[in-house]
Amino acid sequence: MRHTKAALEAGEEALDYGLYRYPVLIGVTKQEKLLDAHRRVGYNVLGKIPRIFDGEDAWIVHITRESFEARKTYLVQRPERESQWVEAVKQASP
């Protein structure tokens, strides 16, 4: 399931929602091989923290609305329901 179009679409949908709620999302990965995939979705790699997880390195990544909009994948497309979705997010906001 992870390597399917549906999985990518679900991930982009989650990021889209998160970025309506928060200006920056931060992530951590121990898998250096995933950094290119993070970049394609719009994440920026801040850097590596050596030996942070039981002696293993980890990378800190972050994403903003601007970097998400400039990403190389574009599976989140909802023109006919966009206004309903934005209104639902606004109502859920504190």
Buried (B, 14 or more C-beta within 10 A) or exposed (E): EEEEEEEBBBBBBEBBBBBBEEEEBEBEBEEEEBBEBBBEBBBEBEEEEEEBEEEEEBBBBBBBBEBBEEBEBEBBEEEEEEEEBEEEEEEEEE
